[in-house]
């Protein structure tokens, strides 16, 4: 089936196909991927390549036929994965060479991060880099011996063509397999050595703030003062860096930390990496100016950037950042929400056969929608020109913010803002008539956890119940649909099927979402579920040296059980696990949870000290662990105007180490979950706030004004 059939249509047709009549290999029109649920695998189900999904059937075939294995890893919204499919995997000659020499396996990295993480490490060891598509060559026992990312159909410059690579490896396997196997054994030994414990069991000693200071120094050293961010091209948003810098500012009073965070967020929001017309952030910028994005949109980026923007709003009081968070959350509700209530994985970079088509404009297209006068103003502000800024067309972006443009035009900012806002609204309506990028509609527990946290917190801080309700619907979907009969959390849901045992990140991220959702709704059910899942997380992934395994005790091992501490575009499961353990300890008074959270940090000391800027989320947990930590217990009816005013008093402040519990009258269930609330009653028949630290509480506050004074006296 040709790639000229768009991916939406292809996946929809294959999802609706009655596969019960097909033979096990898919028959003449398909391969074995036709039986899968993953959109990425289904996109390859009509390739002439004899693809297998990852599983014992494929490796048994490799052993029986004495063939090496090609494992090709990607995801459905990956631009270069599509390019390689169209160039190579749809080509009959490539398919024939693969079938002659190899067993070919396709893996969706989003479904199986364990496979992807293992073999991406191999690629980085062999080549010094990585990316997707990832193509790894294995012996039949899963031991890797060669890896590459994108391979062109034919040799291009210094890059070998895929047929050349396949023929060379296939010939070597036949003539000198020991050479490949020896490379594989060496790589396997290196991988296993990397997973050795990083700390002595039972290591103790006080946690120190030195890694936070080192992180600040590194950020300052690498900061791009003109454009924001901490690297040359490509530039990734990596928003947990910015959240960390705001905490460093709060702890040490270092103004540069705050400046770096806010300036980077401003450049991201004004640049082309941000979708000004429809909102949301693209995956990364290919240049140093945040101007030209790689156009795919991922759910985790939306969650993390919205979270950082909310941090920035609380830390600065600047509505620019609250608007940014609001727009991102609106985009997610509009375009990434599944009909069941949870959130979909993301949107493709491509539409109509090319990257970015959906997002690009010419001056003529803008004027057709807005008219000449308003179109001219809009094009001037958003850098839309006849020559274009991307392949002859234009990515809307702002080089100056609204206030500066208003001064340039000599008009009030409010007047110009109204003109541009109306223009954006009209362009969005016009853009809806275009062919949309493909949406990957599978649901991942981990990424939903991040978005539930952002959506719940955003609704609470911005005062929008719609966002809190969206977070609750997503959480309920996962709790009701994505657990097996034993209560084991599952990773992926699509097309009526929940499957794949959840990984550490699924548990940790979802627990984080439940904790934020509890603090937005004060429904103790979510706190109870968070506590139960935390106990399960400890049992499934825990290790005696403190660092958690990525995969559970009941899951498949891919060359051993890997443990991840590096916070990349998505934080490591260990980093979030450490934070939620510590937060739950404060909320419940369970000392064992605090010890478990601190154990992760102690065992990760080498990582934090050596690579502080690669440990941003881990350092967020360290900042929380160092304290001071407080819990605010509010007692009374949470629906009254005074109650809402007291919550606003708390939420307008940046207090990342203050958690909130709400005790309604006769709330026996919460008394059991969080003993700190026991005995906390409303005084004078009104809402009363108790600010507690280390199980000791200050004088109760009976009004928003008293609470504000209490919070100002105990800044954390």
N, C-alpha and C positions, 0 to 999 in steps of 0.2 A: 504494500500500500504506500503510495507516494507521500512525501512530506507536503505536497501541494494541498492535501486534505488537512485543514487546520487542526491543531492539537485538541481544541475543545470538542470538535466534532468527532475526531478519532477516538478520544477517550470515552466520550458519551456513547458512541456506537459499540465499542468493545465492552463497556460496562453493562450495556443492555443485551449483549449477545448471549444466547443460550449455549453455553459451553459444554453442557452435558452430553451433547451429541458428537463432540470433537474427540479425536484420539489423544492419547497422553502427550504426544509431541506437538499437538496443535493442528496437525493436518497440513495440507498443501498451501493454505493461505496464511497460516500463522505459525508461530513457534510456541514454546511452553509458557512464555510470559502472558499469553492470552488468559490464563487461569488466575492471574494475580489481581490484586486490588490497587496497588500503587499506580498512580497516574504516570509516573516516570517509566515504570516497567511496561505499562500498557502502550505507551508511546513507541516502544520498540517491539511490540508484539507481532507486527506485520513485516518486520525486517526479514530479509532472506537469511540472515545469520541464525544459526541453530542455537538460540539463546536458552540457557537454563536460568531459573532463579537460584539464589544461594540455597544450598541444601545438600543433604547426603547423596541424593540421586546423582547430582553433578559430579561429586568427588568419587563416587563409586564408579561412574563411567570413565573418569580419568584414570583410575587405577586399572580397570579392566582393559582399557585400550592403550595403557601406558603413554598417555599424552599429558603434556603440561596444561595448565589452566590459565586462561585470561579472565581476570576479574575486572570488569569495567564499571566504575562507580560514578554516579552523578545524581542530579535531581531535576525535577520537571521544569523548573523555571530558569535553568542554567543556559545561558546563551551559547557558550562554546560547546556544551553537550549537544545542543541541537545542530550546531555546525558540523561536529564530528559525525553525528548520526547521518546527516544528509550527504556528507562527502564520502563516508566510508561504510557505515553499517547498513545503508540502503543499496550499496554497490554489490552486485552478484560476484564480482571477482574477489573482493575482500572476503565476502561470505564463504566462498569456495576455499580460499587459503586458510581461513580460520577453521573450517570443518576438517580440512586435511590434517592440520597439525595440532589443533587445540580442542579443549572443551571450553566453551564460552559462557561466562556467567555475568548477568547484569544485577547490580545492587543499587537500590535507592538509599543514598547516604542518610536521608532524613528518617527513614524507617529503621536503619541499622547503623547508628553512630558507632557501635562497637567495631564493626568491620571497617568502617571508614577511618576511624581514629587509628586503628592498628596499621592499616596499610598506607595511610597518609604519613605516618611516622617513618615507615619504610622508604617512601618516596623522598622524604626530606633527608634521610640518612644517605640515600644513594645520589641524589641530585642537588641537595642544598635548597630545594624549594618544593612547592606543592601547589595544588589547585584542582579544579574540576573542569573537564572529566579527568578522573584518575584511572589509569590503566596499569594493573599490577599482574605480573606473571608469577605463577605459583607451581610448585611441585604438587602432585596429587594429595600430599599430606598437609596442604595449606601453607607450606613454607615458601616465602617469597624469595625471588632471586633477581628480579628486574622490575623497574617501575618507570612510568612516564606519565605526563599529563596529556594535553591535547596532541594528537598525532595527525598531521595532514594526510590526505589521500596519497599525494605524491610528495617526494622530497622538495623542500622549500628552504632555500638558503642553507643554513647549517642543520636544519631539522630533517631527520630521516622520514620518509614516507612510511605509512603503516604496513603496506605490503612488504616492503624491504625489511622492516623490523620483524614481522611475523615469519617471513621465510628464513631469516638469519637465526632467530631463536628456535624455530622448528627444526632446522638442520642441525644446530648445535645439540639439541635435546637427543637427536638420533645418533650423532657421531661422538659427542663428548658430554654426556649428561652429568658426569661426576663434577665437572667444572662448575656447572650451574648449581648443582646440589651443595657443593662446598660453599659457594657464595651464600646460598640460602641458610646453611647451618650457621655461618658467621653472623648473618643478619638476625637470625632467630636468637642467638646467644646475646647479641646486643640489645634486642628488645626485652628479653627476660631480665637482663642486668639493669635496664632502665627502670624496671618495676620493683627493684629491691627496696626494702624499707629505707626511709629517709631520716628516721629518728630512732633513738633507742626506746624500746618499750618501757612505758612508765616514766618517760622524761618529764621533768617538773621544772619549777622555777617560774618566776613572775613574767607575764607577757610584758613586752616593752614597746614603746612607740617609735623605736629607731627605724623600722621599715617604712613607716609613714613619712618620716623625715627624708629618708632616702628616695622615696617615690617623688616627693615634692622637688627635690634637687634634680632628679632625672627629667621630670616634666619640664622644669624651668630650662634645663639645658637643651631640650629638644623642641621647645615651643616655637612655632612659627608666628612671630609677633605681628606680621602683616596680615596673615590669612587665617590664623587659628589652626589648631591641630598640632600634631607632634611628629609628623613625618613628611617626606616628599611624596610624590605620586607613587602608587595610588593612595588615597586617603580614605580611611574607614571612619565612620562616626564613633565607634566604640564608646558609647555613652557612659558606661560605668567608670571610665577614666574621669569624666566630668563630675559625676556624683561623688567620686572619691575626693577630688580637689575641693569641692564645696565643704566636705567634712574636715579636710585638712585645714581649710580656712577657719572653720568654726572652732577647731581644737587649738590651733596654734596662733590664730590671729594673723596669718600670713596673707596680706592683701593680694599678692601676686597669684596665689592659688585660686582665689575667687575670680580674679581678672581673666586668667587663662580659661577657666570653665565657661564664664559668661561670653567671652569673646568668641570662643570656638562655637558655642551654640548659636550665636548671632550669625556667624559666617555660614554655618550649615543651613540655618533657616532662610537666609537671604540668597544662597547660592542655587545653582542648577540641580544640586543633589536633592533639593527639596521640591516637591511637586506643588508649585504655587497655585495651579488651577484646580486640582482635585485633592490636594493635601497628601500627606504621607511622605516618607523619606525613601529614596532609592538606596540600593545596597552600599555603594561606595562611589567615590569620585575618581576618575581616571587621571585627573590633573591635580596640581597643588592648590588651585584656587576654589575648589568645591564647585566648579562650573559645569563640567561634563560628567554626568553620572553613568554608571553601569545600571541600566534602567530597571532591573528587576526589583520588586518590593517584597521584603520578607517580613513575616509577622513579628519575629523577634526584634528586628530593628525598630519597628513601630513601638513595641512595648518598652524597650530600653530607652529610646530617645524621649518618649513621652514621660517616662519616669525621671530622666535627667532634667527635662524642662520643668516638671513640677518641683523638683529640688531647687532649681534656679529661681523659680517664682517665689518660693517660700524664703529663699536666702536673700533675694533682692527686692521683692515686692513689685517687680517690673511686669506689667501686663503683657509685654511682648512674649514672655515665656509661658504665661498661662494660656495665651492665645495659641501658641505653638502646640502645647499639649492638647488643647481642646480640638484643634484642627486634625491632629493625628488620630485622636480617638474617634472623631466623627468619620474620618475616612475608613477606619477599621469597621465601625458599625455599618456603614453604607456598603462597603465593597468586599470585606473579608469575613462577614458573618455567615455561618452555615445556617440552613433553615432549622436545624435542631437547636440552635442557640450558641454552639461553640464557635471557635474562630478557625478559619482556613489558613493554610500555610503561607500563601503568598501569590504574587502575580508575576507573570513572565516579563522578561525584557523585550520580547519580540511581539509584533503584531503585523499582519499583512506581509509576512515573510521577511521583515527587516527589524533591526533593533531600534527601539524608541519611536516608531512611527506614530503611536497613539499620542505621544507627548509633544510633538514638534509642530511649529507654526511658521508661517510666512507672514509678512506685513499684509498681504492681500487677504489672507484668511482671517486675520484679526479685524481688518476694516470691514470685511463682509459681515461680520457678526456685530461689531460695535459702531460702525459708521466711521466716516473719515476723521471727524474732530476727536472723538473719544479714542478711536483706534490709534491715532497719531500719538496722543498723550500716553496711552498704554504701551505702545511699542517703544517709545522713548524711555520710559521708566524700566521696562522689563527687557531691554536690550534685544529687541526684535528688529532685525535689519534686512535689507535686500540681499546682502552677501551671506548672511547667516552665520551662526556660531557653531553649527554641528552639521556637517555634510550638506551644506547648502540651505538648511532650514535652521530654526531657532529653538533653543531651550529657554523658556522664560526664566529670568533670574534678576535679582536686584543688586546692583553694585553699591547703592546707598539705601538707607532705610527711609521710611515715609517722611519723617521730619525733615531730612536733608533734601529730599526731592521737592518738598513743599517750598522750602527756602529758595531752591533753584528756580522754581516756576513763579515764585512771588505770590503764592496763594496760601490761605490757611491750611494747615495739615488736615483738619477735619474735612474740608471741602475736597481736597485731592484724594483723601482716603475713601470718601464715598464714591468718587468716580472710579477708582481702581477696584474697589470691592464689587461694584456693579459690573464692571468689566470682567472680573474673574468669575462671577456668577454666570454671566451670559456665555463666556467661553466654556465653562464647565458643562452647561446645558448643550452647547453645540458639540462638544467633544464626546458626549454620550452617544451621539449618532455615529461615531466612528466604530470600527472593529476593535473591540476590547482585547487587551492581552489575555492570554490563557490564565485562568485561575486554578491553582492546585487546591482542590477542595478537600484534601485529606485533613484530618484533625490529629495533631500531636499533643499529647498530654503536657510535655515539658513546655512547649511554646505557648500553649494555652495558659499554663501557670503564670508565665511572665506577663501575658496580656491581662489575665484576670487581676493580677496585682496592680498593673498600671491603670486599668479601667476602674477598679474599685477605689483606688487612691485618688485618681483624677476626679471621679464623681464626688468623693468626700471633700476634697480641697476646693474644687470649682463650684460645688453646690448643685450638681446635675444628677438627679436621681436616675435619669435614663442610663447613665454610665454604670452606676451601681447595679441597676437591674440587669444590664447586659452581662456584667461580671458574674452575677448570681446565676443567670441562665446557663452560662458556660460552665460554671463550677458544678451545677446540678447535672448537666449533661454528662460530664466526666464521672461524677460520683454514681450516677444511675446506669451508665452505658458502658463505661470503659474499665470495668472490674470483672474479673472472672468469678466463678461461684465461690471461691475461697476468699474473695476480697482482694486478690492480687491486682494491683494497678496495671493496666495495659497501656502500651505506647500509642498505638495508631488506630483510628477509626476511619473507615471509608465504605460507602456503598453498603451500609447495613452490617458491616463486620468490624468488630473490635478484635485486635490481635497483637501479638508480639509482647512478651513480658517487659514491663516497664524497666527503664534503666535508672541509675541514681539520679540523673537530671530530671527525669519524669517525676520522681517522688519529691525531690528537693524543691523544684520550681513550683510544683503544684501546691505543696505545703505553704510556700511563700505566698502564693495567690490566695489560699484559704485564710492565712493570717491577716492579709490586707482586707479581704472581704469581710472577715469578722469585725475588724475595726471600722468598716464603713456601714455595716448593717446591725452589728451587735446581736446577731443571731448565733447563739452559743453552739448551734449544731456545727457550724464551720470550724469553730475552735476545737470541738470534740473530734471532728474528722481529721483535723491537722495533727492532733496529738496521737490518734490511732495510727495514722500513716507514718508518723515519725518513729513510732515504736517498730513498725514493720520495716521501715528504711534501715534502722539500726540492725535488725535481725538479718536482712537480706544482703546488705552491702558492707556492714561493719568489719573492721579489721583491728587486730590487737595493737597495732602501732598508731592508730588514730585516724589514718587516711582511709577513706572509703573506696571500695572498688566501684568501677563504673557499671559493672554487670552484677546481677544477683547470683546467689548461690544456686539457684534453680535454672540459670540461663546457660546457653551454649558458650563455651570458651573458644575464643579465636586467638590461638597462640598464647594462651594464658589469660589471666584477668587483669585488664589494664586499669590504672588509676590516674586520673587527670587532675592536675592542679593549675595548669596555665589558663588564664582567662583571656580568651581570644574574642572574636566577634560575638560569640555566645559565652557567657560565664561558665566556668567549670562547675560540675555538680557538687564537688567537695566544697567549693567556696560558698555556694548558696546553702548547702547543708549545714556548714558551720554557723552561718548567720541565723537560720531558722531554729537550730538547736538552742542557741543563746537567747533568742527572742522568746521561745516557748518556756525556757527556764525562768525568765523574768515574769512571764504572765502566769505561770502555774506554780512557781516556787519549787520546782523539781530540780534539786541540786545535781542529780545524775545527768540531766540534759546539759546543764552548764559545763560539767566536767567533760562530756563528750564533745561539745563545741570547742572548748579550749584545747582538747586533745588534738583536734584537726589542726588548729593553729600552731600548736607546739611542734607537731610532726611536719608542718609545712614551713618551718622557720627558714630553712635553707632556700626554698623557693622565694619567699617574700623578701629576703635580704639580697639575694643574687639578682632576681628579676622583678623588682618592685612594680614597674609599669606593666609587666605581664601578669600581675597579680591584683588587679584593681578590685575585683569583687572580693577576693580573699582579704584584702586590706579593709574593705568596708566591714567585714566581720570582725577584724582586729580592732577597728575603731569602736565598734559596739562593745566588744569584750572589755576594752580598757575603761569604758564608762566615762563619767558616771551614767548609770542606767536608771531610768525611772519608769514607773507605771502610774498613770492617772486613772483612778477609779471614780467614775461618775455614778451617782446613785439617784434614782428617781425615774420619772416618766420621760423617755427620750424624745417623745413627739411634741413636747411643749415648746413654745417660742424661746423660753429661757434656756432650755436644754440645747436647742439648736444654736443659740448665741454663744453658749459656753464651748460647744464644739468648734465653732468658727474661731473663737479666741485661741484655741490650741492649734487648729489647722493652718492659721495664717502665719505661724512661726515655723522656722526650720529647726526641728528638734528630732533628728533621726534616731536618737537613743531614748525617746519617750514613747512608750506604748500605752494604749488606752483600753480599758475594760469598762463595760457598763452593766451595773447591777440594778435590775428591775426589782420591785418588791416581790418577796417570796420566790427568788430565783434560785431554787435549790440546785438545779443542774449546773449553773455557773459556780455556785459555792463549792461544788465537788471538783470541778475542773480547775478553778483558780482560787485557792483558799484565801488569797490576799483580799478578796472582796468581802469575806465574811464579816458581818458586823457593820459594814458600811451602809448607812441608811440616810435617806434625805432628811435634813433638818428643817424645821419650820415649814413642813409640807411642801418644800420646793426641791429643786435639783441641787445636789451638793457634790463638790469635787474634792477628792482626797489625793494629794500628790505624795506618792510613796517611793522610798529608795531604800534598798536593802531591808525590806520588811518594816521599815519605820516610816510613818506618815507625818506630814506637816499639818498645821492647823487647817481644818476644812474651809473651803471657799464656797460662798452661797450665791455669788453673782458673777457675771462675766468680768466685771471690774476687779473683784477680789481674786479671781483666777488669773487674770492678766498680771496682777501684782505678784502673785505667788510664782508664776512662771518666770517673770523677769528677775525675781530674786534667786532663782535656781537655774540659771541658764545652763544648758548642756548641749 
